C-alpha cells in the first residue's frame, strides 16, 4: 500500500510540475513514478519514515489550525513592529512537550518556530527552550494548546 501511495504521489507531482496532459507525457510520468518507487524499494527507503502516509489524517486536521495560528501571530507581530514604542518583552521560556515520538516532538518544535514571534532554541527530551517576542506569546505557549493538539494527532495517526 505504501509503495502504491508513493507512486501515485510522485505521478501527481509530475502532473503538477508538467502541466501538460498529452498521452505520451502522462505515460512517461507514470513510468517514471513507478521506476522511482522501484529504485526506492531496492534502497529500502519506502518505509514509514520515508513516506509517512499514516500522518495524512493528522496533516488534514492540524495544518488548517496551524495556518490560522500563523496568520494570527503574524498579524500580532506586524502590529508590534508598526507600533511607535515597539512594545516587546522578549523572554526565554521552557515549554513542556508531551509527545511520545520523535516525529511528534519535531512537529511541535517546528510548529513553534513557524509561528511568528516564537523560535525553538533548544530541544530536550520533555521540554523545549523557546524564545518569545512578547509575554503574551510566551503565555500562549505555556497554555499548552499547541502541545495538546500535536499529542492528540500523534496518538490518532
C-alpha positions in Angstrom: 0.0 0.0 0.0 2.8 2.4 0.9 4.5 1.8 -2.5 1.3 2.4 -4.4 0.8 5.6 -2.4 4.3 6.7 -3.2 3.9 6.1 -6.9 0.6 7.9 -7.0 2.1 10.9 -5.1 5.1 11.0 -7.5 2.8 10.8 -10.5 0.6 13.6 -9.2 3.7 15.7 -8.5 4.8 15.0 -12.1 1.4 16.3 -13.4 1.5 19.4 -11.3 5.0 20.3 -12.4 4.4 19.3 -16.1 1.1 21.0 -16.7 0.8 19.0 -20.0 -1.8 16.3 -20.4 -0.7 14.6 -23.6 -0.9 10.8 -23.6 2.9 10.5 -24.1 3.8 12.7 -21.2 1.2 11.1 -18.9 2.6 7.7 -19.7 6.2 9.0 -19.2 5.2 10.4 -15.8 3.6 7.1 -14.8 6.6 5.1 -15.9 9.0 7.5 -14.1 7.0 7.3 -10.9 6.9 3.5 -10.9 10.7 3.4 -11.7 11.5 5.8 -8.8 9.4 3.7 -6.4 11.2 0.5 -7.7 14.6 2.1 -7.1 13.5 3.4 -3.7 12.2 -0.1 -2.8 15.6 -1.6 -3.6 17.2 1.1 -1.5 14.7 0.3 1.3 13.6 3.9 1.7 9.9 3.4 1.1 9.2 2.9 4.8 7.0 4.6 7.4 9.7 7.3 7.9 10.5 7.9 4.2 6.8 8.0 3.1 4.7 8.7 6.2 1.2 8.2 4.8 0.0 7.3 8.3 0.3 11.1 9.1 -2.1 12.1 6.3 -5.1 12.3 8.7 -3.1 14.3 11.2 -2.0 16.8 8.5 -5.5 17.4 7.3 -6.6 18.1 10.9 -3.6 20.0 12.1 -2.4 22.1 9.2 -5.5 24.3 8.9 -5.4 25.1 12.6 -1.6 25.8 12.4 -2.1 28.1 9.4 -4.8 30.1 11.3 -2.3 30.4 14.2 0.5 31.5 11.9 -1.7 34.2 10.3 -3.0 35.4 13.7 0.5 35.6 15.2 1.9 37.3 12.0 -0.8 40.0 12.4 0.1 40.5 16.1 3.9 40.7 15.3 3.1 43.2 12.5 1.2 45.4 14.9 4.0 45.3 17.4 6.6 46.3 14.7 4.4 49.1 13.5 3.7 50.4 17.0 5.8 53.6 17.7 7.0 52.3 21.1 7.8 48.8 19.9 6.1 47.0 22.9 8.1 43.9 23.1 9.1 41.9 26.1 11.4 39.2 24.8 12.0 36.2 27.1 13.1 32.6 27.1 10.6 30.1 28.4 10.7 26.4 29.0 7.7 24.6 27.3 6.7 21.1 28.3 6.4 18.6 25.5 4.1 15.6 26.0 4.7 13.9 22.6 5.7 10.2 22.8 7.5 10.0 19.5 10.4 11.9 17.9 8.2 12.8 14.9 5.6 14.3 17.3 8.3 16.4 19.1 9.7 17.6 15.7 6.2 18.6 14.6 5.7 20.5 17.9 9.1 22.2 17.8 8.7 23.2 14.1 5.1 24.5 14.8 6.5 26.8 17.5 9.2 28.1 15.1 6.8 28.5 12.2 4.6 30.7 14.4 5.9 34.3 14.1 7.3 35.7 17.3 8.5 32.4 18.7 11.6 30.3 18.0 12.5 26.9 19.4 16.1 27.4 20.6 16.8 24.1 22.3 15.1 20.7 22.3 15.2 18.4 25.3 13.5 15.1 26.0 10.5 16.5 27.7 10.7 20.2 27.1 11.8 22.9 24.7 13.5 26.2 25.4 11.6 28.8 23.4 12.4 32.5 22.7 9.2 34.5 22.6 9.0 38.1 21.4 6.2 39.0 23.9 4.9 38.0 27.3 1.6 37.1 25.7 3.3 34.8 23.2 5.1 33.0 26.0 1.9 32.7 27.9 0.0 31.2 25.0 2.7 28.5 24.6 2.6 27.8 28.3 -1.2 27.3 27.9 -0.3 24.1 26.0 -3.0 24.2 23.3 -0.4 23.5 20.5 1.2 20.8 22.6 -2.1 19.1 23.2 -3.2 19.3 19.6 0.1 17.7 18.4 -0.1 15.0 21.0 -3.7 14.2 20.2 -3.0 14.0 16.5 0.1 11.9 17.1 -1.9 9.3 19.0 -4.7 9.2 16.4 -2.3 8.7 13.4 
